[in-house]
Amino acid sequence: MTTKKKPKVYVTRKLPDAVETRMRELFDAELNIDDRPRTKDELIEAVRSVDVLVPTVTDRIDAEVIDEAGPQMKLIASFSNGTDHIDVEAAARRGITVTNTPNVLTEDTADMTMALILAVPRRLAEGARVLTDNPGEWAGWSPTWMLGRRIHGKRIGIVGMGRIGTAVARRAKAFGLSIHYHNRKRVNPATEDELEATYWDSLDQMLARVDIVSVNCPSTPATYHLISARRLALLQPTSYIVNTARGDVIDETALIKILREGKIAGAGLDVFENEPAVNPKLVKLANEGKVVILPHMSSATLEGRIDMGDKVIINIRTFIDGHRPPNRVLPFR
Ligand SMILES: O=CC(=O)O
């Protein structure tokens, strides 16, 4: 009996122990135990010799990296839902398959989106700081102190009604929000009925009428600055915007401007346009209580990360066995 040579798999970040153990068993895996983000030169060196690259959203797998891939490198199995950090087009040109890890982080991301939808109008982050910033002092209840805005009965406008957008809508409905959405196409009538959702063909019209905007679409060339300066100006002064998708879907400079001018009431952001850099003006706005900012952690649960690892492993194994991997990502055309 001949034993098949294990594929050489290069993993760019530390993964949960259970995933790494399985990867060691199945593959000739080069893991990143100390979790130091890899440099571009290290990525280039890796793709010259490995069979499979397992990047995360913190790596930029652009055409320069892909063009250095050796002829044996045929798969990029990303440990992520989004694939905007990979030049999928360049990979396709080189005959390299790209896969991702959809579905398994839908509920976690929707939970965190809902947490921001609650946290910003109800001033949760500000309130949480009061006692820790003033130890031993009780700066608490008074009839006019720390008043937020009610969520129940308001209108949410979901931009991108895919898996995550729909999961956000289910939660929002349970909190008494009425559901409005804009999407490239209408969701099926059963889902619309279940959510009692109103579809807006015109994003502009929806933005002008809702109280809370939730951005839940992927970052693609078509959604870059979808929430532009012009569209941000359509929002009501009492409205809030929450983004757990990708930073570049919103024109961040324009968002900062309208927040500083008080033209909207606040924002909750888990993602940033120039991530990992966070604009210091946003940090200042957070300190002033106008925004809640989180370090890209909407999908960060142990269960989710293990499920993502399982998906990566299934994609690699299926591909190595000569089949089409279940989560193949095609270039946007
Ligand atoms: O943002 C996280 C992901 O796309 O996995």
The ligand as a Gaussian input file, in Angstrom:
#p B3LYP/6-31G(d) Opt

LIG

0 1
 O      -14.713000      39.440000       9.064000
 C      -14.538000      38.270000       9.206000
 C      -14.615000      37.309000       8.139000
 O      -14.887000      37.691000       6.988000
 O      -14.401000      36.126000       8.412000

